[in-house]
Amino acid sequence: DGPILFVANHQLLGLDLNLLISKLIENDILVRGLAHPIVFQAASGSSNRVGELGGRTPGLQRKPSGTGPDPSNFQAFGAVMVTPRNFYRVLQSGQNALLFPGGVREVFHGRDEAYQLFWPEKVDFVRTAARFNATIVPISAVGMADSINTILESSEVVDLPLVGERARAFAANVTAARFDMANEDEVFVPPIVAPKLPSRNYFMFGKPLSTKDLDPSDKPSCQEAYHSLQDEMKRGFDDILSAREKDVFKEAPTRLAYERFTGTKAPTFDIAEVNRRV
């Protein structure tokens, strides 16, 4: 009866994004990813808002003159800037969307913060979804944090002599993804990391939440729906972390050796391991 809104946790550095998008496309599911303003800010060479959608049909404006990455690379896979207007327009036009409510705080999480949610208190995305009868599908993602060694967390980088000052200055000039947050409060400073052997990534699609009967003006009900989505995602983390212990190809050396020898993708744990939960 309406569009699908996928909400997921942002894994460390967002390096799993291509895996998730490609899997959706393989299953003929096209989505509009809500991308951080820095993608479009870099292309314009300024902090002005670009890529705002007009009318009822989402579509980015042409790339303005300037240096930086071309946002059309993201647009090719349906990305639009994450703004309240764009989010509204995407759902209003009946298109599916992919949202990471945890944003920068989640994508640059600390060493001991893997597979946790850092969502804002506001439940605006649920209220907007309810306005257009969207079905919200939570996605729990696990694996990327196990592929990376964090040498310095973001909070440690900004405390470094000289480097920290430059990092804070850079972050202050990056347009915040949340419109109720000042640029300097978002702290767009990546951690310093080193790669490890790639861990297997898992994506758990949780129980869909229909907003057909949810009144967007009923804040308590929207808050309850918001918390139920968080609970479903946390259960997904727990399920994956438990079930992957039964995955004999969880570790990279074994998995890569199997795939090189057989020329086929290494199997994973049986889905029954996940379905055992009550």
N, C-alpha and C positions, 0 to 999 in steps of 0.2 A: 504493500500500500504506500510505500514511501522509500526514500533512499536508505542506504546502509552507511552507518558511521562506524568505522573501525577505530578503536582507541587502544593504544599500545604503550608499553613502557619504552623509553628511549634508552637503548643500551649504550655502553661506554663509547664515546666519540661518534655515535650514530653509524658505526661501521657495518651494522647488520641491515641497514636500510635497503640496499640493493637486493639482498637475499629475500626480504619480505615482499618488496614490490614485484620482483620477478616471479615469485611463487603465486601471487595474486593474479598476475597477467597470464601465467601458465594455465590458470583455472578460469580464464575468461572473465576475470573480475577487474574492471577498470576503476581506479580511484583517483581523486584529486588529493594529493598530499599537501598538507598545510606546512609550508617551508618557512624557516626563520628569515626575518628581514635582511640579515647580513648577505644572503645570496643575491638579493636584488640591490641592496645598498652598494655592494662592491661593484656591481655592473654600472651603476649610475655615477659612482664616484662622489656621492654625497649622502647625507642622512635623510633626504627628502623621501617621502613615501612614494614608491612607484609600484606598479603592478596591481593597483586597486582595480577591482572588477566593476564594470558599469553595466547597467541594465539587468536583465534576468539571465543572460547567458555568459557564464564565466569564460574569460580569455584574457591573457596578459597583453598589455600594451607592447608596442615594439621596443626593442632594446634602445634606451637613450644613449646619446653619445657619451663616451668616457671609456675608462679602462676597467679591467676586472673581468671576472668570469661571465660568460654569456648565460643569462638565466634561461635561455631557450633549451639548454641541456637539461634543465630540470622540468621545463614546460613540456618537453617531449614525452615525459612520463606523467604528465598531468598536474605538476606542482603549481601552486599559487601561493602568494605571500599569506602568512597566517595573520589575518586581521579580522576583527569582528564582522566587518562588512563582507569580506570575501567568504568567510565561513557561512554567513547567512545566505549569500547568493548561491553558493554551491548547493546547499541543501534545498533552497527555494526552487532551484532549477531541476531538482530530482536526481542530481548526480551523487555518486558515492564519494565519501571523504575518508581520509586517514589522518588522525590527530594524535599528537603526543602531548598530553596535558602536562607532563613533567618538565618539558622544555629544557632549557639550558642547565638548570640545576640537576636534572636527571642525567643528561648526556655527559656532563663533566663530574659525575659522582666520585666520591672518595674511595679509598682502598677497601674499606669495610662496609660499603654501602651498596654493593651489588645486589640487584634484584629486589630493590625497594622502590616504593612510589614516593615521588615528591610533587604531588599535585597541589594546586592552589585551593584555598578554602571555598572560593566562589564556584558555583555549579552552573555557570552560564551556558556551557556547551550542552548540558542535558536539557536545559530550558529551550534552547534553540532547536535541538533535535526534536523535542516534543512538539514544537510549533509546526513542524513539517512531517510528523508521524514517522520519523526515522527509526530504524531498528539499529540499536547500538550493539556492536560485537566487540567484546574485550579480547585482547591478544596479549598473552604472557610470553615474553621472549627471554631466553636464557642461553648463555654460552660465550658472548663476546668478552665479558669481564675476565673469563678464564683464559683468554688468548693474549692478554696484555699484562705486563708488569708496570704498575704505576710507580714511577720514581719520585715524582713530586706532585702532590695534589694541587688543585687550582689555588687553594688558600695558601699553600706554601710557596707557589710561584710568585704571588703578589708581594710576598715578604722578602724576596731576594733583593740584594743591593742592585741598583741600576735597572736590572731586568724587570723587577717588580714594579718600579715606577712607570716604565714604558708599557707594561702589561695593563696597569690600571688606566693609563691614559688611552690606550687602545680600546679597552672595554667601555670607557665613558663615551666613546664616539660611535659605539655600535648601537643601533636602534633596538630597543628592547622588544621582545616578541609580545609581551603583555602590555596592554595599553594603560593599565593601572599601575605600572611600575616604571620608575625612572631608569634611564640607561645605566647609570652607575650602580644601581641596586641589583641588576641582573648578573653582573660579573662574568662577562663572556671571555674567560681566560681558560684555555685548555690546559689540562695537566700535562706534565712531561712523562712520556711513557716509552717503553721498549717492548717490542713484539716477542711473543713466545710461540711455540708450535700451535697452530690453529686448533682451537677446541671446536667440537661440533656444536652448531647452533640449533636450538629447538624453538618452535613456535606453537603455543597452545591457544587454539581458538575456543574461547569460553562460551558459556551459555548466553545466547542473544537476549537482549532486553528490548522489548517492544515499548514504544512511547505512544502508541495509538490511543491509549486511554489515560495518558498522563497530561494533566493540565499544566501548561508552562507557567501559569500565574500562581500555581500552588507550590510555593517554595518548600514547605516541609516534605511534600511528596517527591519533589525533584531532588532534594537533599538525600532522601532515603534511597532513591534510585542511584544517585551518585556513589553513595557508600556501598551499595550492593555491587556496583561495577568494580570498585576497589577490592572488595572482599573476593569477588570471583577471580580477579587477576592474581591476588595473593595466593589463593588456592592453586591457581595454575603454576605459580612459581614452585610451591611446595610439591605439587604432583610431578613436575618435570625433574626437580632436583632429586626426588626419591626414585622415580622410574628410570632415570638415566644411569643409575647404579647397575641396572640390569642390561645396559647397552655395552656389549663386549667390544664395540668399536668406538667407544667414547673417546679414547685417547688417540691423538693424531698418528703416531707411528704405526699402530696396528691398522687403523682405518685406511691410511694412505697406502700401506703395503698391500692390503686386500684389494683396494680399488685398482692399483697398478697391475697386480697379478691377474685379476679377473676381468678388468675392463668394465666393471659394473659398480654401481653405487653400493656402498656397504649398508647392510640393513641396520635397523635400530631396534629399540625395545618393542615388544608387542604392545599394541594399543590397549590390551586388556589390563596392563599394568596401571594405566591411567584411569580406566573405567571402574576400578575397584573401589574408588572413593565413594563415600555415602553422600 
